[in-house]
Amino acid sequence: MKRVLTFGTFDLFHYGHLRILERASKLGEELIVGVSSDELNFSKKSRYPLYTEEERMHIVSSLGFVNGVFLEESLELKRDYLIEHNASILLMGHDWEGRFDEFKDICEVIYLPRTPSVSTTELIERIKVEF
């Protein structure tokens, strides 16, 4: 059975999130999603997500094509997460291209294009300007 594993913050869940998760789910029989913890997001982006990690995990887990969700607490644990969840494929957005090639020894690594002109950062900026 092919199991796809992907990671993300999924704050202000939007169409781009939905599209990449839908495409990921079609690459295997199961889709497992690691949702970045609040602390991990702060360490990467110097800001906390607007939705809590529990809320973001609940949103992602409610999608019918997602088979499991877990909390990603450290970027350094990616290999451990892949092994623990018996991943056949690691799927990431193309903006991470090449960054996870080191895991090709344990699974296939695929980078998919993101949905153009849709990002949480852009949405936050639009909201600031319009309101």
C-alpha positions as CSV (number, residue, x, y, z in Angstrom):
1,M,0.0,0.0,0.0
2,K,1.3,3.4,-1.0
3,R,1.2,5.9,1.9
4,V,1.8,9.6,1.2
5,L,3.1,11.9,3.9
6,T,3.1,15.7,3.7
7,F,3.7,18.6,6.1
8,G,2.4,22.1,6.4
9,T,1.1,24.8,8.8
10,F,-2.3,25.0,7.1
11,D,-3.2,28.3,8.8
12,L,-6.2,30.2,7.4
13,F,-7.0,27.1,5.4
14,H,-7.5,28.1,1.8
15,Y,-8.0,26.8,-1.7
16,G,-4.2,26.3,-2.2
17,H,-4.1,24.0,0.8
18,L,-7.1,22.0,-0.4
19,R,-5.6,21.6,-3.9
20,I,-2.2,20.3,-2.7
21,L,-3.8,17.9,-0.3
22,E,-6.2,16.6,-2.9
23,R,-3.4,16.1,-5.4
24,A,-1.3,14.4,-2.6
25,S,-4.2,12.0,-1.8
26,K,-4.3,10.8,-5.4
27,L,-0.6,9.6,-5.3
28,G,-1.4,6.7,-2.9
29,E,-4.0,4.8,-1.0
30,E,-3.5,6.8,2.3
31,L,-2.6,10.4,3.0
32,I,-1.0,11.3,6.3
33,V,-0.5,15.0,7.2
34,G,1.9,16.5,9.6
35,V,0.6,19.8,10.9
36,S,3.4,22.2,12.2
37,S,3.1,23.0,15.9
38,D,2.6,26.5,17.0
39,E,6.2,26.6,18.3
40,L,7.6,25.2,15.1
41,N,5.7,27.7,13.0
42,F,7.1,30.5,15.2
43,S,10.6,29.3,14.8
44,K,10.2,29.2,11.0
45,K,8.2,32.4,10.4
46,S,8.7,34.5,13.6
47,R,4.9,34.5,14.1
48,Y,2.4,32.2,15.6
49,P,-0.4,30.9,13.4
50,L,-3.8,32.6,13.7
51,Y,-5.4,29.2,14.4
52,T,-4.1,27.0,17.1
53,E,-2.4,23.7,16.3
54,E,-5.5,21.9,17.6
55,E,-7.8,23.9,15.4
56,R,-5.6,23.4,12.3
57,M,-5.3,19.7,12.9
58,H,-9.1,19.4,13.3
59,I,-9.6,21.3,10.0
60,V,-7.2,19.0,8.1
61,S,-8.5,15.8,9.6
62,S,-12.0,16.7,8.6
63,L,-11.2,16.3,4.9
64,G,-12.5,12.9,3.7
65,F,-9.4,12.0,1.8
66,V,-7.0,12.6,4.7
67,N,-6.4,9.3,6.6
68,G,-4.4,10.6,9.5
69,V,-3.0,13.8,11.1
70,F,-0.2,14.3,13.6
71,L,1.7,17.2,15.1
72,E,5.0,18.0,13.5
73,E,7.1,19.4,16.4
74,S,10.6,19.6,14.7
75,L,12.0,19.9,11.2
76,E,14.9,17.7,12.4
77,L,12.5,14.8,12.9
78,K,11.3,14.5,9.3
79,R,13.2,11.2,8.8
80,D,11.7,9.8,12.0
81,Y,8.2,10.9,11.0
82,L,8.6,9.2,7.6
83,I,9.8,5.9,9.2
84,E,7.2,6.0,12.0
85,H,4.3,6.5,9.5
86,N,5.8,4.0,7.0
87,A,5.7,6.6,4.2
88,S,6.1,5.5,0.5
89,I,6.1,9.1,-0.7
90,L,7.1,12.4,0.8
91,L,5.2,15.2,-0.9
92,M,6.1,18.8,-0.6
93,G,5.3,22.1,-2.4
94,H,7.8,23.0,-5.2
95,D,9.1,25.9,-3.1
96,W,10.9,23.3,-1.1
97,E,12.4,21.7,-4.2
98,G,15.6,19.7,-3.4
99,R,15.4,20.4,0.4
100,F,14.2,16.9,1.2
101,D,16.1,14.8,-1.4
102,E,18.1,13.3,1.5
103,F,15.1,11.1,2.2
104,K,15.1,9.4,-1.2
105,D,16.9,6.5,0.4
106,I,13.7,5.6,2.4
107,C,10.9,6.9,0.2
108,E,10.0,8.6,-3.1
109,V,10.2,12.5,-2.8
110,I,7.8,14.5,-4.9
111,Y,7.6,18.3,-5.2
112,L,4.3,19.6,-6.6
113,P,3.6,23.1,-7.8
114,R,1.6,25.2,-5.5
115,T,-1.7,26.9,-6.6
116,P,-0.7,30.2,-8.1
117,S,-1.4,33.5,-6.3
118,V,-2.7,31.8,-3.1
119,S,-0.8,31.8,0.1
120,T,-1.6,32.4,3.8
121,T,0.9,35.3,3.9
122,E,-0.7,36.9,0.8
123,L,-4.2,36.5,2.4
124,I,-3.0,38.1,5.7
125,E,-1.6,41.1,3.7
126,R,-4.8,41.5,1.7
127,I,-6.9,41.4,4.9
128,K,-4.6,44.1,6.5
129,V,-5.0,46.4,3.4
130,E,-8.7,45.9,2.9
131,F,-9.8,46.2,6.5
